[in-house]
């Protein structure tokens, strides 16, 4: 074998040497692309976990008072019943009635400061998501399928219903 033939065989330009290098470079590029893809997916997953945990923490803060507020609603109902039960025209019970009314007002303000709102839907269209129909009553003044009377007010905590309003729904007269 001549010296020229040996150099041709060892030369990187020869077809035998360039094919494995091209295959190797293509394989490296393919693996780098896979690594980038896995890295992007991992970063996206981390962002999703971060967003989900922030949302869960926000909801935990927002609705932590759910059960507590629900139990206070019963107290508000009892204060309203006490106000209704004390006669307004009796001087002997007027101080008691005023005290109960002030306590009721303070309770409602405290609930409102903590995100609890009353749902008092008199005259509004009946909404099964917010109201619980106790009965239906014919009415000449109210439009059909509207709330004509509220037996017990509903309450919502930061937009989430704690208790639906118990209502009487008007029907055609």
ROBA-834063 format. One line per 3 residues: number of its first residue (from 1); their letters; for each residue z, y, x of N, C-alpha, C, CB. Coordinates in pm, 1 decimal. Glycine has a CB too. Layout:
BEGIN
NUM> a> Z/Y/X/Z/Y/X/Z/Y/X/Z/Y/X | ...
***
This chain:
BEGIN
1> xxx> 0.0/-114.5/82.9/0.0/0.0/0.0/0.0/123.6/89.4/119.3/-1.7/-95.4 | -81.1/214.6/53.8/-92.1/333.4/135.7/21.0/429.1/102.9/-227.9/401.1/115.5 | 41.2/525.1/188.5/147.2/623.3/171.9/125.2/707.2/46.2/155.6/713.5/294.8
4> xxx> -0.2/738.9/17.4/-35.3/817.1/-101.1/2.3/741.9/-228.1/-185.4/850.1/-101.5 | -22.6/614.8/-233.5/8.8/535.3/-352.4/158.7/528.0/-374.8/-49.0/394.3/-339.7 | 235.5/519.4/-266.8/380.1/514.3/-279.4/433.0/647.4/-334.1/445.1/481.7/-143.4
7> xxx> 378.3/758.4/-288.5/421.9/888.9/-336.7/386.1/907.7/-483.8/359.5/1000.3/-252.4 | 270.0/857.9/-523.0/229.8/867.7/-663.1/325.4/790.4/-753.4/86.9/815.7/-681.2 | 370.9/675.8/-707.8/462.0/594.9/-788.4/599.2/660.7/-798.9/475.4/454.6/-729.0
10> xxx> 645.1/728.2/-695.8/777.0/789.9/-695.4/775.1/930.7/-753.2/831.7/793.2/-555.0 | 659.9/988.8/-771.3/647.0/1125.8/-818.5/696.4/1137.5/-961.7/501.9/1173.0/-808.1 | 769.9/1245.4/-993.9/819.7/1263.5/-1129.9/706.5/1289.2/-1227.8/919.1/1378.0/-1134.7
13> xxx> 590.8/1326.3/-1179.8/479.8/1353.2/-1268.9/411.9/1226.0/-1316.2/380.1/1441.9/-1201.1 | 448.0/1114.5/-1257.5/382.2/990.7/-1297.1/424.1/953.1/-1438.4/415.4/876.9/-1198.5 | 336.6/888.3/-1511.9/365.1/854.6/-1651.3/486.5/764.4/-1667.5/245.5/788.5/-1713.0
16> xxx> 515.3/679.0/-1571.0/630.1/588.8/-1585.2/760.5/666.0/-1579.9/628.5/481.4/-1475.9 | 769.9/770.4/-1500.0/893.6/846.4/-1485.0/912.2/950.1/-1595.3/896.0/914.6/-1350.2 | 808.5/1008.9/-1648.5/822.1/1116.2/-1747.0/860.3/1063.9/-1884.9/693.0/1194.4/-1756.5
19> xxx> 820.0/944.3/-1921.8/851.8/888.9/-2053.6/1002.0/870.2/-2071.7/780.2/755.5/-2073.7 | 1073.6/810.6/-1979.1/1219.1/796.0/-1998.7/1290.4/930.6/-2000.9/1278.9/708.5/-1888.5 | 1246.1/1026.9/-1921.6/1309.3/1157.9/-1922.1/1285.1/1229.5/-2055.0/1257.1/1242.6/-1805.5
22> xxx> 1166.4/1217.1/-2111.1/1135.5/1279.1/-2240.1/1218.2/1213.8/-2349.5/984.7/1267.9/-2272.3 | 1228.3/1081.9/-2345.8/1310.5/1010.6/-2444.6/1457.5/1050.8/-2431.4/1295.3/857.5/-2427.4 | 1501.1/1065.7/-2307.0/1639.7/1102.9/-2281.8/1666.9/1244.9/-2332.5/1671.9/1092.0/-2131.3
25> xxx> 1574.8/1336.8/-2305.3/1591.9/1474.7/-2351.6/1591.2/1481.1/-2504.0/1481.1/1564.9/-2294.3 | 1507.2/1404.9/-2567.8/1501.7/1402.1/-2714.3/1631.3/1344.6/-2770.1/1380.4/1319.4/-2763.3 | 1681.9/1241.3/-2706.3/1807.2/1179.6/-2751.0/1924.2/1277.5/-2735.6/1835.1/1050.0/-2671.2
28> xxx> 1928.2/1349.8/-2623.6/2032.4/1449.3/-2600.1/2025.1/1558.1/-2706.8/2018.7/1510.8/-2458.7 | 1905.1/1605.2/-2735.6/1888.0/1709.0/-2838.5/1933.5/1657.4/-2974.9/1740.1/1755.0/-2845.6 | 1902.0/1533.2/-3004.5/1942.3/1473.3/-3132.3/2094.0/1461.8/-3141.6/1877.9/1334.9/-3149.7
31> xxx> 2157.5/1418.9/-3032.7/2303.3/1407.4/-3031.7/2370.8/1544.2/-3040.8/2349.5/1335.0/-2905.4 | 2314.4/1644.6/-2974.0/2368.4/1779.9/-2983.6/2358.6/1832.0/-3126.9/2294.2/1874.2/-2887.4 | 2248.1/1802.8/-3193.7/2231.1/1844.6/-3333.0/2334.6/1775.7/-3422.0/2087.9/1812.6/-3382.4
34> xxx> 2360.2/1647.5/-3396.3/2460.9/1575.4/-3474.4/2600.7/1633.0/-3450.5/2458.7/1425.8/-3439.1 | 2630.9/1667.2/-3326.2/2760.9/1725.6/-3294.1/2777.0/1860.5/-3365.0/2776.7/1742.5/-3140.9 | 2671.3/1943.8/-3364.0/2676.6/2072.6/-3433.5/2699.2/2052.5/-3582.9/2547.2/2152.2/-3409.9
37> xxx> 2629.1/1953.8/-3639.1/2643.3/1924.9/-3782.2/2786.1/1882.1/-3814.8/2543.9/1815.1/-3825.4 | 2842.5/1792.9/-3735.1/2979.6/1747.0/-3757.4/3076.8/1863.5/-3741.1/3015.7/1632.3/-3659.9 | 3051.4/1948.1/-3642.4/3137.5/2064.0/-3619.4/3132.1/2160.6/-3738.0/3096.3/2136.4/-3490.1
40> xxx> 3013.0/2187.8/-3789.4/2999.5/2277.3/-3905.1/3068.6/2219.4/-4028.1/2851.3/2303.2/-3935.8 | 3053.5/2090.1/-4047.5/3119.7/2025.3/-4161.8/3271.6/2032.9/-4148.4/3075.2/1877.9/-4173.6 | 3321.0/2011.7/-4027.9/3465.7/2018.2/-4004.5/3517.3/2160.0/-4028.3/3499.7/1972.2/-3860.9
43> xxx> 3444.4/2260.6/-3982.5/3485.1/2399.1/-4006.1/3483.7/2432.0/-4154.9/3393.5/2495.5/-3930.1 | 3382.8/2385.3/-4225.4/3375.9/2409.3/-4370.4/3492.2/2340.4/-4441.2/3241.0/2358.9/-4427.9 | 3525.9/2220.0/-4398.5/3637.3/2147.6/-4459.7/3769.1/2220.5/-4434.3/3644.6/2003.6/-4405.3
46> xxx> 3786.3/2273.4/-4314.0/3907.9/2348.6/-4281.8/3916.8/2473.7/-4368.8/3910.5/2386.9/-4131.7 | 3805.3/2543.4/-4386.8/3804.7/2661.6/-4473.2/3837.9/2624.3/-4617.0/3668.5/2731.8/-4467.3 | 3783.3/2513.5/-4665.5/3811.8/2468.5/-4802.5/3959.5/2434.1/-4819.0/3725.0/2346.5/-4838.4
49> xxx> 4016.5/2367.2/-4720.1/4158.5/2332.2/-4725.5/4242.9/2459.5/-4726.6/4197.8/2241.7/-4605.5 | 4205.0/2555.0/-4644.2/4277.5/2682.3/-4636.5/4271.5/2755.5/-4771.5/4218.4/2771.9/-4523.7 | 4152.2/2764.4/-4829.8/4137.1/2832.2/-4959.1/4214.6/2760.1/-5068.5/3989.1/2841.7/-4997.8
52> xxx> 4207.7/2625.7/-5068.6/4277.2/2548.0/-5170.4/4429.1/2566.1/-5157.7/4239.5/2399.0/-5159.0 | 4480.3/2565.9/-5036.3/4624.3/2583.4/-5018.7/4667.7/2724.7/-5057.9/4664.0/2554.3/-4873.4 | 4586.1/2826.6/-5027.7/4617.7/2962.5/-5071.8/4621.9/2970.7/-5223.5/4515.3/3062.1/-5016.7
55> xxx> 4525.8/2905.7/-5289.2/4520.2/2907.1/-5435.5/4642.8/2835.8/-5493.8/4389.4/2840.1/-5485.7 | 4682.5/2723.9/-5432.6/4798.7/2650.6/-5482.2/4927.3/2730.0/-5463.5/4810.1/2516.1/-5411.7 | 4940.1/2798.7/-5350.2/5058.2/2881.3/-5326.2/5061.7/2996.7/-5426.2/5059.3/2935.0/-5180.8
58> xxx> 4946.3/3058.6/-5450.2/4938.7/3169.3/-5546.6/4977.4/3121.4/-5685.9/4796.7/3230.3/-5548.8 | 4926.3/3004.8/-5727.4/4961.3/2950.7/-5859.1/5109.2/2913.0/-5866.4/4874.7/2828.3/-5891.0 | 5163.1/2861.0/-5757.3/5305.1/2826.2/-5756.5/5390.5/2951.3/-5774.0/5342.5/2753.7/-5625.7
61> xxx> 5353.5/3059.5/-5707.2/5426.8/3185.0/-5725.0/5408.7/3240.4/-5865.5/5381.1/3288.2/-5622.3 | 5284.9/3234.3/-5912.3/5250.7/3294.0/-6040.9/5318.9/3222.6/-6157.0/5100.5/3292.2/-6060.6 | 5327.5/3090.9/-6148.8/5378.4/3012.7/-6261.6/5512.4/2945.4/-6232.3/5277.4/2907.8/-6300.3
64> xxx> 5583.5/2992.4/-6131.1/5714.4/2934.8/-6098.9/5814.0/2955.7/-6212.7/5769.2/2996.5/-5969.7 | 5797.1/3062.9/-6285.9/5889.1/3095.2/-6394.3/5853.5/3026.4/-6526.1/5892.4/3244.0/-6414.8 | 5757.9/2938.1/-6524.5/5705.8/2875.9/-6646.1/5816.4/2816.5/-6732.8/5605.8/2767.9/-6610.2
67> xxx> 5893.6/2723.8/-6679.1/5998.4/2658.1/-6758.0/6113.0/2753.9/-6790.3/6052.2/2536.1/-6683.1 | 6148.0/2836.8/-6692.6/6257.2/2931.7/-6713.5/6222.1/3031.1/-6824.0/6289.3/3006.6/-6583.0 | 6102.3/3085.6/-6817.7/6058.2/3180.6/-6919.8/6050.3/3113.0/-7056.0/5921.6/3240.9/-6882.5
70> xxx> 6005.7/2988.0/-7058.2/5999.8/2913.9/-7184.2/6136.4/2899.5/-7249.2/5940.0/2777.0/-7161.2 | 6239.1/2879.9/-7167.6/6373.5/2868.3/-7225.1/6426.8/3003.6/-7271.6/6469.6/2807.0/-7123.0 | 6384.6/3113.0/-7207.1/6428.9/3245.8/-7249.8/6363.2/3289.5/-7380.9/6398.9/3347.9/-7141.1
73> xxx> 6247.6/3233.2/-7410.7/6178.7/3266.1/-7535.4/6265.0/3228.1/-7655.8/6042.2/3194.1/-7542.5 | 6336.7/3116.3/-7643.4/6426.9/3075.7/-7752.2/6536.6/3179.7/-7774.0/6490.0/2938.2/-7721.5 | 6585.2/3239.9/-7666.2/6687.8/3344.0/-7677.4/6631.3/3465.5/-7750.0/6740.6/3384.4/-7537.6
76> xxx> 6508.4/3504.2/-7714.8/6443.8/3617.5/-7781.6/6427.4/3588.6/-7930.6/6306.3/3647.7/-7717.3 | 6385.0/3467.2/-7963.8/6371.6/3429.3/-8105.4/6505.4/3441.0/-8178.4/6317.5/3285.3/-8117.6 | 6612.8/3395.6/-8114.8/6744.5/3402.9/-8178.0/6790.6/3547.2/-8194.6/6846.7/3324.6/-8096.3
79> xxx> 6759.6/3633.3/-8099.1/6793.4/3775.2/-8113.4/6716.6/3837.3/-8229.7/6763.3/3851.5/-7982.9 | 6590.1/3800.4/-8245.0/6511.0/3851.0/-8357.6/6568.2/3803.2/-8490.1/6364.7/3806.9/-8344.7 | 6612.7/3678.3/-8495.4/6674.7/3626.6/-8618.1/6805.4/3700.4/-8648.5/6701.1/3474.9/-8605.4
82> xxx> 6882.7/3730.3/-8543.7/7009.4/3803.0/-8562.7/6983.8/3943.6/-8615.2/7088.7/3809.9/-8430.4 | 6880.7/4009.6/-8564.5/6845.7/4143.3/-8614.3/6804.9/4135.3/-8760.8/6731.4/4205.6/-8530.0 | 6726.0/4035.0/-8794.2/6681.1/4019.6/-8932.8/6797.0/3984.7/-9026.3/6573.1/3911.6/-8941.5
85> xxx> 6899.2/3915.3/-8974.3/7010.9/3871.4/-9058.8/7114.6/3981.0/-9082.2/7078.3/3751.4/-8996.3 | 7121.2/4079.9/-8995.9/7220.9/4186.8/-9016.0/7161.6/4295.8/-9104.0/7267.5/4246.7/-8879.5 | 7233.5/4332.2/-9208.4/7181.5/4434.9/-9299.8/7174.4/4571.5/-9231.4/7269.6/4443.8/-9425.7
88> xxx> 7065.4/4641.3/-9255.4/7044.3/4772.2/-9192.7/7121.5/4883.0/-9263.2/6896.1/4806.2/-9191.6 | 7154.0/4863.5/-9389.0/7217.9/4971.0/-9465.3/7370.4/4964.6/-9463.3/7170.1/4967.1/-9607.7 | 7427.6/4869.6/-9394.3/7571.9/4853.5/-9389.2/7626.4/4922.4/-9263.8/7610.6/4703.4/-9391.2
91> xxx> 7714.4/5022.5/-9283.2/7770.0/5096.8/-9169.7/7857.4/5008.3/-9080.7/7851.4/5215.9/-9219.7 | 7920.3/4908.6/-9138.4/8009.1/4821.4/-9062.5/7932.8/4735.6/-8961.2/8087.2/4732.0/-9157.2 | 7812.9/4697.0/-8995.3/7735.3/4610.6/-8906.4/7627.6/4686.6/-8828.1/7670.5/4500.0/-8986.9
94> xxx> 7616.3/4817.4/-8849.7/7511.0/4895.2/-8782.5/7526.4/4892.7/-8630.8/7512.6/5039.9/-8831.9 | 7648.6/4904.9/-8581.4/7671.7/4903.0/-8435.7/7633.1/4766.5/-8378.5/7821.0/4935.3/-8402.6 | 7668.7/4660.6/-8451.5/7631.0/4525.8/-8407.8/7479.4/4510.6/-8405.1/7693.3/4419.3/-8500.3
97> xxx> 7413.4/4556.4/-8509.2/7267.0/4548.0/-8517.6/7201.6/4627.1/-8403.5/7217.5/4601.1/-8654.6 | 7253.5/4747.6/-8375.9/7197.8/4828.5/-8267.2/7215.9/4759.5/-8132.0/7264.0/4967.1/-8264.7 | 7331.5/4698.3/-8112.8/7357.5/4625.7/-7987.2/7263.1/4508.3/-7968.2/7501.1/4576.0/-7983.9
100> xxx> 7240.9/4435.2/-8075.6/7148.7/4321.3/-8070.0/7006.6/4370.8/-8043.5/7153.9/4239.4/-8202.0 | 6968.4/4480.6/-8108.0/6834.0/4535.7/-8088.1/6814.4/4582.3/-7944.7/6808.8/4651.7/-8184.5 | 6916.2/4644.7/-7885.7/6905.6/4688.5/-7746.1/6897.0/4568.9/-7651.1/7025.7/4777.0/-7708.5
103> xxx> 6974.3/4465.5/-7679.5/6968.4/4343.9/-7598.2/6830.0/4279.9/-7609.2/7078.1/4243.4/-7641.9 | 6776.8/4275.0/-7729.9/6642.8/4220.8/-7754.3/6538.2/4299.2/-7675.6/6609.6/4224.0/-7904.9 | 6547.6/4431.4/-7681.5/6452.0/4517.0/-7609.8/6461.3/4494.1/-7458.8/6477.6/4666.1/-7642.6
106> xxx> 6583.6/4484.2/-7406.0/6602.9/4460.7/-7262.4/6545.2/4325.3/-7221.2/6752.6/4467.7/-7226.3 | 6563.7/4224.9/-7305.0/6508.9/4092.2/-7278.0/6356.4/4097.6/-7270.4/6553.5/3992.3/-7386.4 | 6295.3/4163.1/-7368.7/6149.0/4172.6/-7370.5/6095.5/4247.5/-7248.6/6102.3/4241.9/-7498.3
109> xxx> 6164.8/4354.9/-7208.9/6122.0/4430.4/-7090.8/6134.1/4345.9/-6963.7/6205.3/4558.9/-7076.7 | 6242.9/4268.6/-6952.4/6260.8/4181.9/-6835.4/6151.6/4074.8/-6830.4/6400.6/4115.5/-6838.1 | 6119.1/4018.9/-6946.1/6012.4/3919.1/-6951.2/5878.5/3981.7/-6911.9/6003.3/3857.1/-7092.2
112> xxx> 5852.4/4101.1/-6963.0/5726.2/4168.9/-6933.7/5713.3/4200.1/-6784.7/5715.1/4297.7/-7015.5 | 5822.6/4243.4/-6721.8/5820.0/4271.8/-6577.3/5785.4/4148.1/-6496.2/5954.8/4326.9/-6531.4 | 5816.1/4031.0/-6550.2/5790.1/3905.8/-6479.9/5665.3/3834.7/-6529.8/5908.3/3814.5/-6493.2
115> xxx> 5578.9/3905.8/-6601.9/5448.8/3851.5/-6639.1/5442.7/3779.8/-6772.7/5405.0/3759.6/-6535.7 | 5550.7/3785.5/-6852.2/5551.5/3718.5/-6982.8/5512.3/3821.1/-7088.8/5692.5/3655.4/-7014.5 | 5407.7/3790.2/-7163.7/5357.6/3879.9/-7268.4/5369.6/3811.1/-7403.8/5209.9/3921.2/-7240.9
118> xxx> 5396.4/3891.3/-7507.0/5400.6/3838.0/-7643.0/5259.5/3825.2/-7698.3/5486.3/3927.7/-7734.5 | 5240.1/3720.9/-7778.3/5114.5/3702.2/-7851.0/5149.4/3721.4/-7998.3/5048.5/3558.7/-7822.9 | 5111.6/3838.1/-8052.8/5140.8/3871.0/-8192.2/5007.1/3900.9/-8260.8/5240.7/3993.7/-8203.7
121> xxx> 4942.1/3799.3/-8315.4/4802.7/3811.4/-8358.6/4778.3/3851.0/-8503.8/4736.5/3685.2/-8335.0 | 4864.5/3928.0/-8565.5/4843.5/3965.7/-8705.8/4710.6/4040.3/-8719.3/4961.4/4053.7/-8758.2 | 4626.7/3993.6/-8811.7/4497.6/4056.7/-8838.5/4384.6/4010.3/-8747.9/4511.4/4203.4/-8826.2
124> xxx> 4415.1/3933.1/-8644.4/4311.6/3884.1/-8553.8/4251.5/3754.8/-8608.6/4369.3/3861.3/-8411.9 | 4130.1/3720.8/-8566.5/4073.1/3591.8/-8606.2/4156.8/3476.7/-8549.6/3926.2/3580.1/-8558.2 | 4167.3/3370.0/-8625.3/4244.0/3254.0/-8581.0/4178.1/3193.7/-8457.9/4255.5/3148.7/-8693.8
127> xxx> 4257.3/3166.8/-8355.7/4210.4/3105.7/-8231.7/4300.9/2986.9/-8202.7/4210.3/3208.6/-8112.2 | 4247.6/2866.6/-8211.4/4327.3/2745.4/-8193.4/4385.3/2734.5/-8052.6/4242.9/2623.0/-8223.5 | 4327.9/2805.5/-7956.8/4380.5/2802.5/-7820.2/4508.8/2885.8/-7806.8/4274.5/2853.7/-7722.0
130> xxx> 4526.0/2985.4/-7893.4/4641.3/3075.2/-7883.9/4736.9/3064.7/-8001.7/4594.1/3216.3/-7872.0 | 4689.4/3008.1/-8112.9/4768.2/3006.3/-8235.6/4785.8/2864.0/-8286.8/4702.2/3093.2/-8342.9 | 4897.7/2842.2/-8352.7/4922.5/2715.5/-8420.1/4934.0/2745.9/-8568.5/5051.7/2644.0/-8365.3
133> xxx> 4837.4/2698.6/-8646.5/4837.2/2725.1/-8790.2/4943.6/2637.9/-8857.4/4696.2/2698.1/-8851.8 | 5035.9/2703.0/-8923.1/5142.0/2632.1/-8994.2/5099.3/2608.2/-9138.2/5274.9/2711.4/-8989.2 | 5030.3/2708.3/-9196.2/4979.2/2692.3/-9331.9/4860.8/2785.0/-9352.7/5089.5/2720.4/-9436.4
136> xxx> 4795.8/2764.9/-9466.4/4684.3/2850.8/-9504.9/4721.4/2910.5/-9639.9/4546.7/2771.3/-9511.2 | 4684.1/3037.4/-9656.3/4723.9/3106.5/-9778.0/4607.7/3192.5/-9826.9/4850.7/3193.2/-9754.0 | 4573.8/3184.0/-9955.9/4468.0/3270.6/-10008.4/4510.0/3416.8/-9998.9/4434.7/3233.7/-10154.8
139> xxx> 4415.7/3502.0/-9962.9/4445.5/3644.1/-9949.2/4328.4/3726.2/-9998.2/4478.8/3679.7/-9803.7 | 4359.2/3828.3/-10076.8/4254.9/3919.2/-10125.5/4230.9/4031.7/-10025.2/4293.6/3977.8/-10263.2 | 4329.6/4059.2/-9939.9/4317.2/4171.4/-9846.8/4266.8/4129.7/-9708.4/4450.5/4240.5/-9832.9
142> xxx> 4306.9/4013.7/-9662.2/4266.5/3968.9/-9528.0/4138.0/3888.3/-9534.1/4377.8/3885.2/-9463.1 | 4059.1/3898.0/-9429.1/3935.2/3820.7/-9422.5/3967.9/3673.8/-9400.0/3842.7/3873.7/-9310.2 | 3883.8/3585.0/-9451.6/3908.7/3442.0/-9429.4/3910.4/3409.0/-9279.4/3801.3/3357.1/-9501.4
145> xxx> 3995.0/3313.1/-9245.6/4010.1/3261.7/-9109.2/4070.7/3365.8/-9014.2/3874.8/3216.0/-9055.8 | 4148.9/3458.9/-9068.9/4224.2/3552.4/-8985.2/4372.9/3526.3/-9005.0/4188.6/3700.7/-9019.4 | 4453.3/3573.2/-8912.3/4597.7/3553.5/-8918.8/4655.3/3656.1/-9016.2/4663.7/3566.6/-8776.8
148> xxx> 4718.5/3606.0/-9123.1/4776.4/3697.4/-9221.1/4925.2/3719.5/-9198.0/4753.7/3644.5/-9361.1 | 4992.7/3624.6/-9134.4/5135.2/3639.5/-9105.3/5170.8/3558.7/-8981.4/5221.3/3594.8/-9226.0 | 5269.8/3607.6/-8907.9/5317.9/3537.7/-8788.3/5460.5/3491.7/-8816.0/5311.5/3629.9/-8660.1
151> xxx> 5481.4/3362.1/-8810.8/5615.0/3307.5/-8833.4/5696.7/3309.3/-8704.1/5605.8/3164.0/-8888.9 | 5632.0/3284.1/-8592.5/5697.2/3289.7/-8460.8/5593.5/3338.6/-8360.7/5755.9/3148.8/-8418.1 | 5629.1/3441.9/-8286.7/5535.4/3498.6/-8188.6/5509.9/3398.0/-8077.1/5590.3/3631.4/-8129.8
154> xxx> 5391.3/3407.1/-8022.3/5358.4/3324.5/-7907.5/5385.0/3401.1/-7779.6/5212.5/3278.5/-7913.3 | 5385.1/3331.7/-7667.2/5409.6/3395.3/-7538.7/5316.9/3336.1/-7433.7/5556.8/3378.9/-7496.6 | 5275.7/3422.2/-7341.1/5189.4/3379.9/-7230.2/5249.3/3431.6/-7100.0/5042.4/3432.1/-7248.8
157> xxx> 5242.2/3349.8/-6996.4/5288.9/3387.4/-6863.3/5168.4/3405.9/-6774.2/5385.8/3281.0/-6804.4 | 5142.4/3530.3/-6734.3/5028.5/3562.4/-6647.6/4898.1/3503.7/-6701.3/5054.0/3510.9/-6505.9 | 4879.9/3515.1/-6831.5/4756.2/3468.3/-6893.3/4757.9/3322.3/-6936.2/4644.2/3489.1/-6799.4
160> xxx> 4856.8/3245.5/-6894.7/4866.7/3104.1/-6934.0/4964.0/3093.6/-7050.1/4913.0/3013.8/-6814.0 | 4922.5/3025.0/-7154.2/5001.7/3014.6/-7276.6/5129.0/2932.8/-7253.2/4918.0/2951.3/-7388.8 | 5243.7/2993.1/-7284.3/5371.1/2921.4/-7279.4/5399.1/2854.4/-7413.6/5486.2/3017.3/-7242.1
163> xxx> 5375.7/2932.3/-7519.7/5397.8/2881.1/-7654.6/5298.0/2948.8/-7746.9/5544.9/2905.7/-7702.3 | 5227.7/2870.5/-7829.5/5135.0/2933.3/-7923.4/5209.8/3004.6/-8036.2/5039.5/2828.6/-7981.7 | 5148.9/3105.9/-8091.2/5207.2/3175.2/-8205.7/5191.6/3087.4/-8328.5/5140.6/3314.2/-8227.9
166> xxx> 5299.6/3071.8/-8404.9/5292.5/2995.9/-8528.8/5252.8/3092.5/-8639.2/5428.5/2924.7/-8561.0 | 5138.7/3065.5/-8700.9/5079.0/3163.7/-8791.6/5040.3/3104.0/-8926.2/4957.4/3225.3/-8727.5 | 5022.6/3195.9/-9022.4/4964.8/3162.4/-9152.3/4823.4/3217.8/-9149.7/5049.9/3221.4/-9273.7
169> xxx> 4727.5/3133.8/-9183.7/4586.5/3172.1/-9179.3/4538.7/3204.2/-9320.1/4499.9/3059.6/-9116.5 | 4467.9/3315.8/-9332.5/4414.9/3358.1/-9463.5/4290.5/3278.0/-9498.8/4382.2/3509.4/-9463.6 | 4278.9/3248.4/-9628.4/4158.8/3184.4/-9680.9/4097.6/3277.8/-9785.5/4191.2/3043.2/-9742.5
172> xx> 3979.2/3244.7/-9830.6/3912.6/3327.7/-9931.2/3997.5/3330.8/-10058.2/3769.3/3274.0/-9962.1 | 4007.9/3450.3/-10117.1/4097.1/3478.3/-10229.1/4065.7/3409.0/-10356.0/4098.7/3618.1/-10255.1
***
